[in-house]
């Protein structure tokens, strides 16, 4: 009995050691720090490498909405983008890093994905906007971080991912690890279909997207965020219109999106969803909605209200999830993004009007707690002098946050 027990303990220990060896031998294995640098708004930035966010003023990015940034596994900044320009870690423009197909007025203008099996190749997915005569559309570029003395170079692109639907494409992109942990899924949306593109060690499988047709048709409502839970099992999508918040199940083995649930927004002044984010445990969904409407063709800049809502998406039925809505905050404010941070807190971009940013971020201190116990603090994170939050925050591969503790 003792011999068997002792052998079992030894075998269990060996198994744990082998599992750790396998984990750290996987190319691009997460160091949990790929989301440690954020650049957004009007030259604003945050550095999470010392735990809480430290404000930065060295960013060159100036955007109303879309932005993206990425660090290496040790938390060292690699590059950042507004979808049309790419800046390197020294804040200079990368070679071939201008006039890309994204747009700073696109909700989620860019998403950065490392190539599995490579330590130097990254893909920059861009989403455009029909603004100032620019075009909608979904594309990607290849960046080689070994080029330009380690500062990076945009070596290829744009590759068209629109499947003939560029003129109808939304401003949304999200990404997560595949079920095998050696691939990624990159998702975007057009009309009533999700497009999921697989990225593996051979590159972006651009010719074979997984297409999931859903019941809800967004029509010409293209703005708003698309987010995936850290565990990769659910999707939230915000179409900036009444009744435009929906959640789905996501199969990270196949790329399929199923089981549509509509989540009505009630109790606050904001009813048109824009920002969305899940808690680190994938149980709570937060939504930043506004009354972003036009009166006689003109937008009433001073009459904007925004509401912050919470849903419990871990509940077992659609009715239970819908009934779990809680109003967290309601105030005179413009639309804005929500983004989970490396510290498990969720940050809220703040903008007084379309044209007026705020020198601070809101923060949900304990987003896994129910209702007001989530401890939302408004304008609690002061930004560096001379920088402002606007409507956007940088989205990241959602599964980065599945390993933070």
Secondary structure, DSSP 8 states (H G I E B T S, - for coil): -HHHHHHHHHHHHHHHHHHHHHHHHSTT---S-TTSEEEETBTEEEE-TTSS-EEE-----B-SS--EEEE-TTS-EEEEE-SS-EEETTS-B-BT-SS-S--TTSTT-EEEEE-TT-SSEEEEEEE--SSTT----EEEEEEETTHHHHT-EEEEEEEE--TT-GGGEEEEEEEEE-TTSS-EEEEEEETTEEEEEEEETTEE-TT--EEEE-S---TT---S-EEE-TTSSEEEEE-SSBT-EEEEEE-TTT--EEEEEE----SSS--EEEEEEE-TTS-EEEEEEE---EETTEE-TT--EEEEEEEETTSSSHHHHHHT-EEEEEEE-----EEE-TTS-EEE--BSSSS-BBSEEEEETTTTSSGGGG-EEEEEEE--TT-BB-S------GGGGGS--
